[in-house]
């Protein structure tokens, strides 16, 4: 047991003073996957269901083209897609190639109502 402890301490000291890019990359990937797992495990039920955005926009879909509706379905397929769209196109005011500016504004306003639940 004493030898294993000495080996662990020696490895930690070596990696501290002589960092290895492969080990650092492995550590960061493992840490990220564990944090994602813990976040998903401890997720509360007070979260936005992604299809709620689509349901709220359903009465306004007559002004959307079929391509825009398909894109909206893809965006509202998951919460992460909704969040990515909101961050890219609503917060950063980036112009979407798919949506007409007024329709993009409608989508952004609808998502903004639920921003705190993303």
Buried (B, 14 or more C-beta within 10 A) or exposed (E): EEEEEEEEEEEEEEEEEEEEEEEEEEEEEEEEEEEEEEEEEEEEEEEBEBBBBBEBBEEEBEEBEEEBBEBBEEBBEEBEEBBEBBEEBBEEEEEBEBBEEEBBEBBBEBBEEBEEEB
